[in-house]
């Protein structure tokens, strides 16, 4: 392993990009006498996970060329689905398989775990339940990660670095606490870092996300991430139905009959509005 730095032309071509090179990129390098090697080119990516930088139109590429992605949630700071749905849309747009890790299971009641698992297992997603405190669930998770490049994301304070430390003790990532007043985690990891797993593959630990704004995700890709809405959409009167106020909308009809959850529908509307605002 060696260090290298990007050629200056990458900076000149990065007007709408926060970073031209991301963890997982394959690059070509040129040796320089008496200096660090120079990154001269970035090879084509098979996929990437990006987000929009707040108050700008810049793209922040979190990782590239990954096999799967994982969203980590926990009861502390707060166990909620908002970030999961956003990340699910981003993964759906790139064809990246997603799985969910419910961490800090020692702080949850069994019924709370099952209720949250049910939401995403109905989507066909794999859900792992872990506790970095008592090592619950890590044998199963470790076996699943074997020989894969996997991205790990989540809000600050959900225990991503603790998970990485259990899976790869040599990583020795710093671990932070959750602020008792704001219930938000403190930033400890400041950039994306790939660590090699003992049983093969790599785990990419990222800085805790306070927010995840979608970047270049279409209405169709958002709908496809919400499987219940996507299934119902085939019965809509119009093929381009957005399921907001159209006549003959099967999604709205299911909502009024309580055949579709309000929380899922509201999450879909929030992300749809955001995508429309971005493309204006």
C-alpha positions as a Markdown table, in Angstrom:
| # | Residue | x | y | z |
|---|---|---|---|---|
| 1 | Unk | 0.0 | 0.0 | 0.0 |
| 2 | Unk | 1.2 | 3.5 | -0.8 |
| 3 | Unk | 0.1 | 7.1 | -0.9 |
| 4 | Unk | -0.6 | 9.1 | -4.1 |
| 5 | Unk | -2.2 | 12.5 | -4.8 |
| 6 | Unk | -4.4 | 13.6 | -7.7 |
| 7 | Unk | -3.2 | 15.7 | -10.6 |
| 8 | Unk | -4.2 | 19.3 | -10.7 |
| 9 | Unk | -6.5 | 18.8 | -13.6 |
| 10 | Unk | -8.9 | 16.9 | -11.3 |
| 11 | Unk | -9.5 | 20.1 | -9.3 |
| 12 | Unk | -10.1 | 22.1 | -12.5 |
| 13 | Unk | -12.8 | 19.6 | -13.6 |
| 14 | Unk | -14.6 | 19.4 | -10.2 |
| 15 | Unk | -16.8 | 22.6 | -10.3 |
| 16 | Unk | -20.0 | 20.7 | -9.4 |
| 17 | Unk | -18.2 | 18.1 | -7.3 |
| 18 | Unk | -17.2 | 18.2 | -3.7 |
| 19 | Unk | -14.7 | 15.4 | -4.4 |
| 20 | Unk | -13.5 | 14.0 | -7.7 |
| 21 | Unk | -12.1 | 10.8 | -6.2 |
| 22 | Unk | -13.9 | 8.6 | -3.7 |
| 23 | Unk | -13.2 | 5.6 | -1.6 |
| 24 | Unk | -13.5 | 2.5 | -3.8 |
| 25 | Unk | -12.4 | 4.2 | -7.0 |
| 26 | Unk | -9.9 | 2.4 | -9.2 |
| 27 | Unk | -7.2 | 4.8 | -10.5 |
| 28 | Unk | -4.1 | 4.8 | -12.6 |
| 29 | Unk | -0.9 | 6.4 | -11.2 |
| 30 | Unk | 2.4 | 7.6 | -12.5 |
| 31 | Unk | 5.6 | 7.4 | -10.6 |
| 32 | Unk | 7.5 | 10.6 | -9.9 |
| 33 | Unk | 11.2 | 10.6 | -9.1 |
| 34 | Unk | 11.6 | 11.8 | -5.5 |
| 35 | Unk | 7.9 | 12.5 | -5.1 |
| 36 | Unk | 4.7 | 10.7 | -4.2 |
| 37 | Unk | 3.0 | 8.9 | -7.2 |
| 38 | Unk | 0.5 | 11.0 | -9.2 |
| 39 | Unk | -3.1 | 9.9 | -9.8 |
| 40 | Unk | -3.6 | 10.4 | -13.5 |
| 41 | Unk | -7.0 | 8.9 | -14.2 |
| 42 | Unk | -10.1 | 7.4 | -12.6 |
| 43 | Unk | -11.4 | 4.2 | -14.2 |
| 44 | Unk | -15.1 | 4.0 | -15.0 |
| 45 | Unk | -17.3 | 3.2 | -12.0 |
| 46 | Unk | -19.8 | 0.4 | -11.8 |
| 47 | Unk | -21.8 | 2.4 | -9.3 |
| 48 | Unk | -21.6 | 5.2 | -6.7 |
| 49 | Unk | -23.4 | 6.6 | -3.7 |
| 50 | Unk | -23.8 | 10.3 | -3.7 |
| 51 | Unk | -25.6 | 13.0 | -1.9 |
| 52 | Unk | -26.3 | 16.7 | -2.6 |
| 53 | Unk | -24.4 | 19.2 | -0.5 |
| 54 | Unk | -26.9 | 21.4 | 1.4 |
| 55 | Unk | -27.6 | 24.8 | -0.1 |
| 56 | Unk | -25.6 | 24.0 | -3.2 |
| 57 | Unk | -26.0 | 21.8 | -6.3 |
| 58 | Unk | -22.7 | 20.1 | -5.6 |
| 59 | Unk | -22.4 | 16.3 | -5.6 |
| 60 | Unk | -20.6 | 14.6 | -2.7 |
| 61 | Unk | -19.6 | 11.0 | -3.8 |
| 62 | Unk | -19.4 | 9.0 | -0.6 |
| 63 | Unk | -18.1 | 5.7 | -2.1 |
| 64 | Unk | -17.8 | 4.0 | -5.5 |
| 65 | Unk | -17.7 | 0.4 | -6.9 |
| 66 | Unk | -19.3 | -1.2 | -3.8 |
| 67 | Unk | -21.0 | -4.6 | -3.7 |
| 68 | Unk | -23.6 | -3.6 | -1.1 |
| 69 | Unk | -24.5 | -0.8 | 1.3 |
| 70 | Unk | -25.8 | -0.8 | 4.8 |
| 71 | Unk | -27.7 | 1.8 | 6.7 |
| 72 | Unk | -27.2 | 1.6 | 10.5 |
| 73 | Unk | -30.0 | 2.8 | 12.8 |
| 74 | Unk | -30.3 | 2.8 | 16.6 |
| 75 | Unk | -32.7 | 3.9 | 19.4 |
| 76 | Unk | -30.2 | 6.4 | 20.6 |
| 77 | Unk | -30.1 | 9.1 | 19.1 |
| 78 | Unk | -33.6 | 8.1 | 17.6 |
| 79 | Unk | -34.9 | 5.0 | 15.8 |
| 80 | Unk | -36.6 | 6.4 | 12.8 |
| 81 | Unk | -37.1 | 5.5 | 9.1 |
| 82 | Unk | -36.4 | 8.9 | 7.4 |
| 83 | Unk | -32.7 | 8.3 | 6.6 |
| 84 | Unk | -33.3 | 4.7 | 5.7 |
| 85 | Unk | -35.9 | 5.7 | 3.0 |
| 86 | Unk | -33.5 | 8.3 | 1.6 |
| 87 | Unk | -30.6 | 5.9 | 1.4 |
| 88 | Unk | -32.9 | 3.2 | -0.1 |
| 89 | Unk | -33.8 | 5.6 | -2.9 |
| 90 | Unk | -30.1 | 6.4 | -3.6 |
| 91 | Unk | -29.2 | 2.7 | -3.7 |
| 92 | Unk | -32.2 | 1.9 | -5.9 |
| 93 | Unk | -31.1 | 4.5 | -8.4 |
| 94 | Unk | -27.7 | 2.8 | -8.7 |
| 95 | Unk | -28.9 | -0.8 | -8.5 |
| 96 | Unk | -26.9 | -1.3 | -5.2 |
| 97 | Unk | -28.3 | -4.0 | -2.8 |
| 98 | Unk | -29.1 | -2.5 | 0.6 |
| 99 | Unk | -29.4 | -4.1 | 4.1 |
| 100 | Unk | -30.3 | -2.6 | 7.4 |
| 101 | Unk | -28.4 | -2.9 | 10.7 |
| 102 | Unk | -30.4 | -2.2 | 13.9 |
| 103 | Unk | -27.6 | -1.5 | 16.4 |
| 104 | Unk | -27.8 | -0.9 | 20.2 |
| 105 | Unk | -30.3 | -3.7 | 20.4 |
| 106 | Unk | -29.6 | -3.9 | 24.2 |
| 107 | Unk | -31.6 | -0.6 | 24.5 |
| 108 | Unk | -34.6 | -1.9 | 22.6 |
| 109 | Unk | -37.6 | -4.0 | 23.6 |
| 110 | Unk | -38.2 | -7.1 | 21.5 |
| 111 | Unk | -41.4 | -5.7 | 20.1 |
| 112 | Unk | -39.7 | -2.5 | 19.0 |
| 113 | Unk | -37.1 | -4.5 | 17.1 |
| 114 | Unk | -39.7 | -6.6 | 15.4 |
| 115 | Unk | -41.9 | -3.6 | 14.4 |
| 116 | Unk | -38.9 | -1.9 | 12.7 |
| 117 | Unk | -37.7 | -5.1 | 11.1 |
| 118 | Unk | -41.1 | -5.7 | 9.6 |
| 119 | Unk | -41.1 | -2.5 | 7.7 |
| 120 | Unk | -38.0 | -3.3 | 5.7 |
| 121 | Unk | -38.3 | -7.1 | 5.5 |
| 122 | Unk | -41.5 | -6.5 | 3.7 |
| 123 | Unk | -39.4 | -4.7 | 1.1 |
| 124 | Unk | -37.2 | -7.8 | 0.8 |
| 125 | Unk | -34.3 | -6.2 | 2.7 |
| 126 | Unk | -32.0 | -8.2 | 4.9 |
| 127 | Unk | -32.1 | -6.8 | 8.5 |
| 128 | Unk | -29.4 | -7.6 | 11.1 |
| 129 | Unk | -29.9 | -6.9 | 14.8 |
| 130 | Unk | -26.6 | -6.1 | 16.6 |
| 131 | Unk | -25.3 | -4.8 | 19.9 |
| 132 | Unk | -21.7 | -3.7 | 20.0 |
| 133 | Unk | -21.9 | -3.8 | 23.8 |
| 134 | Unk | -22.6 | -7.5 | 24.1 |
| 135 | Unk | -21.5 | -8.6 | 20.5 |
| 136 | Unk | -25.0 | -9.8 | 19.6 |
| 137 | Unk | -25.5 | -10.6 | 16.0 |
| 138 | Unk | -21.9 | -10.1 | 14.8 |
| 139 | Unk | -21.2 | -13.7 | 13.8 |
| 140 | Unk | -24.1 | -13.6 | 11.3 |
| 141 | Unk | -23.1 | -10.1 | 10.1 |
| 142 | Unk | -19.5 | -11.1 | 9.6 |
| 143 | Unk | -20.4 | -14.1 | 7.6 |
| 144 | Unk | -22.6 | -12.0 | 5.4 |
| 145 | Unk | -19.9 | -9.4 | 4.7 |
| 146 | Unk | -17.3 | -12.0 | 3.5 |
| 147 | Unk | -15.4 | -11.0 | 0.4 |
| 148 | Unk | -17.6 | -7.9 | -0.2 |
| 149 | Unk | -17.0 | -4.2 | -0.5 |
| 150 | Unk | -19.7 | -2.8 | 1.8 |
| 151 | Unk | -20.5 | 0.8 | 2.6 |
| 152 | Unk | -21.7 | 1.6 | 6.2 |
| 153 | Unk | -23.7 | 4.8 | 6.7 |
| 154 | Unk | -26.0 | 6.3 | 9.4 |
| 155 | Unk | -26.6 | 9.2 | 11.6 |
| 156 | Unk | -23.8 | 10.3 | 14.0 |
| 157 | Unk | -24.1 | 8.3 | 17.2 |
| 158 | Unk | -25.7 | 5.1 | 15.9 |
| 159 | Unk | -22.5 | 3.1 | 16.5 |
| 160 | Unk | -21.0 | 2.7 | 13.0 |
| 161 | Unk | -17.4 | 2.9 | 14.3 |
| 162 | Unk | -18.2 | 0.5 | 17.1 |
| 163 | Unk | -19.6 | -2.0 | 14.6 |
| 164 | Unk | -16.4 | -1.6 | 12.5 |
| 165 | Unk | -14.2 | -2.1 | 15.6 |
| 166 | Unk | -16.0 | -5.4 | 16.5 |
| 167 | Unk | -15.8 | -6.7 | 12.9 |
| 168 | Unk | -12.2 | -5.6 | 12.5 |
| 169 | Unk | -10.5 | -4.9 | 15.9 |
| 170 | Unk | -7.3 | -3.6 | 14.2 |
| 171 | Unk | -9.3 | -0.7 | 12.8 |
| 172 | Unk | -9.4 | 1.0 | 16.3 |
| 173 | Unk | -11.8 | 3.7 | 15.3 |
| 174 | Unk | -12.6 | 6.4 | 17.9 |
| 175 | Unk | -16.1 | 6.1 | 19.4 |
| 176 | Unk | -18.2 | 9.1 | 20.4 |
| 177 | Unk | -21.2 | 9.6 | 22.7 |
| 178 | Unk | -24.7 | 11.0 | 22.0 |
| 179 | Unk | -25.5 | 14.5 | 23.3 |
| 180 | Unk | -28.2 | 14.1 | 25.9 |
| 181 | Unk | -29.8 | 17.5 | 25.1 |
| 182 | Unk | -30.0 | 17.3 | 21.3 |
| 183 | Unk | -30.1 | 13.5 | 21.1 |
| 184 | Unk | -27.6 | 13.8 | 18.2 |
| 185 | Unk | -24.4 | 12.0 | 17.9 |
| 186 | Unk | -21.0 | 13.7 | 17.9 |
| 187 | Unk | -18.9 | 13.5 | 14.8 |
| 188 | Unk | -15.9 | 11.2 | 15.4 |
| 189 | Unk | -15.2 | 9.8 | 11.9 |
| 190 | Unk | -14.4 | 12.7 | 9.6 |
| 191 | Unk | -14.1 | 11.0 | 6.3 |
| 192 | Unk | -14.8 | 7.7 | 4.6 |
| 193 | Unk | -12.2 | 5.0 | 5.4 |
| 194 | Unk | -12.0 | 1.4 | 4.0 |
| 195 | Unk | -10.8 | -1.3 | 6.4 |
| 196 | Unk | -9.9 | -4.8 | 5.4 |
| 197 | Unk | -12.1 | -7.5 | 7.1 |
| 198 | Unk | -10.5 | -10.6 | 8.7 |
| 199 | Unk | -12.6 | -12.9 | 6.6 |
| 200 | Unk | -12.1 | -11.1 | 3.3 |
| 201 | Unk | -13.7 | -7.9 | 1.8 |
| 202 | Unk | -13.6 | -4.3 | 3.0 |
| 203 | Unk | -15.9 | -2.2 | 5.2 |
| 204 | Unk | -16.2 | 1.5 | 4.4 |
| 205 | Unk | -16.9 | 3.5 | 7.5 |
| 206 | Unk | -18.2 | 7.0 | 6.9 |
| 207 | Unk | -18.6 | 10.2 | 8.8 |
| 208 | Unk | -21.9 | 10.4 | 10.6 |
| 209 | Unk | -24.6 | 12.0 | 8.4 |
| 210 | Unk | -26.8 | 14.7 | 9.9 |
| 211 | Unk | -28.7 | 14.7 | 6.6 |
| 212 | Unk | -28.7 | 12.9 | 3.3 |
| 213 | Unk | -30.1 | 15.0 | 0.4 |
| 214 | Unk | -30.8 | 13.0 | -2.7 |
| 215 | Unk | -28.7 | 13.8 | -5.8 |
| 216 | Unk | -29.9 | 13.2 | -9.3 |
| 217 | Unk | -32.6 | 10.6 | -8.4 |
| 218 | Unk | -35.7 | 10.5 | -10.6 |
| 219 | Unk | -39.4 | 10.2 | -9.5 |
| 220 | Unk | -39.5 | 6.7 | -11.0 |
| 221 | Unk | -36.5 | 5.6 | -9.0 |
| 222 | Unk | -38.0 | 7.1 | -5.8 |
| 223 | Unk | -41.3 | 5.2 | -6.5 |
| 224 | Unk | -39.3 | 2.0 | -7.1 |
| 225 | Unk | -37.8 | 2.2 | -3.7 |
| 226 | Unk | -41.2 | 2.2 | -2.0 |
| 227 | Unk | -42.4 | -1.3 | -3.1 |
| 228 | Unk | -45.9 | -1.0 | -1.7 |
| 229 | Unk | -46.5 | 2.2 | -3.7 |
| 230 | Unk | -44.8 | 0.8 | -6.7 |
| 231 | Unk | -47.0 | -2.3 | -6.8 |
| 232 | Unk | -50.2 | -0.2 | -6.4 |
| 233 | Unk | -49.0 | 2.2 | -9.2 |
| 234 | Unk | -49.7 | -0.4 | -11.9 |
| 235 | Unk | -53.4 | 0.1 | -11.2 |
| 236 | Unk | -53.4 | 3.8 | -11.6 |
| 237 | Unk | -55.4 | 5.4 | -14.4 |
| 238 | Unk | -52.4 | 7.3 | -15.8 |
| 239 | Unk | -49.0 | 5.7 | -16.4 |
| 240 | Unk | -47.2 | 8.9 | -15.3 |
| 241 | Unk | -49.2 | 9.3 | -12.1 |
| 242 | Unk | -47.2 | 10.9 | -9.2 |
| 243 | Unk | -49.8 | 9.7 | -6.6 |
| 244 | Unk | -50.3 | 13.2 | -5.2 |
| 245 | Unk | -53.7 | 14.4 | -6.5 |
| 246 | Unk | -54.4 | 12.6 | -9.8 |
| 247 | Unk | -57.8 | 11.2 | -10.6 |
| 248 | Unk | -57.9 | 7.4 | -10.6 |
| 249 | Unk | -54.8 | 7.0 | -8.5 |
| 250 | Unk | -54.7 | 3.5 | -6.9 |
| 251 | Unk | -52.1 | 4.7 | -4.3 |
| 252 | Unk | -54.4 | 7.4 | -3.0 |
| 253 | Unk | -57.3 | 5.0 | -3.0 |
| 254 | Unk | -55.3 | 2.5 | -1.0 |
| 255 | Unk | -54.4 | 5.2 | 1.5 |
| 256 | Unk | -58.0 | 6.2 | 2.1 |
| 257 | Unk | -58.9 | 2.5 | 2.7 |
| 258 | Unk | -56.0 | 2.1 | 5.1 |
| 259 | Unk | -54.4 | -0.4 | 2.8 |
| 260 | Unk | -51.2 | 1.7 | 2.7 |
| 261 | Unk | -49.4 | 3.2 | 5.7 |
| 262 | Unk | -49.5 | 6.9 | 6.1 |
| 263 | Unk | -45.9 | 7.1 | 7.2 |
| 264 | Unk | -44.7 | 5.4 | 4.1 |
| 265 | Unk | -46.8 | 7.6 | 1.9 |
| 266 | Unk | -45.6 | 10.8 | 3.6 |
| 267 | Unk | -42.0 | 9.7 | 3.3 |
| 268 | Unk | -42.5 | 9.1 | -0.4 |
| 269 | Unk | -44.1 | 12.6 | -0.9 |
| 270 | Unk | -41.2 | 14.3 | 1.0 |
| 271 | Unk | -38.6 | 12.7 | -1.2 |
| 272 | Unk | -40.6 | 13.3 | -4.4 |
| 273 | Unk | -40.9 | 17.0 | -3.6 |
| 274 | Unk | -37.2 | 17.2 | -2.9 |
| 275 | Unk | -36.4 | 15.5 | -6.2 |
| 276 | Unk | -38.7 | 17.9 | -8.1 |
| 277 | Unk | -37.1 | 21.0 | -6.3 |
| 278 | Unk | -33.7 | 19.8 | -7.3 |
| 279 | Unk | -34.5 | 19.4 | -11.0 |
| 280 | Unk | -36.2 | 22.8 | -11.4 |
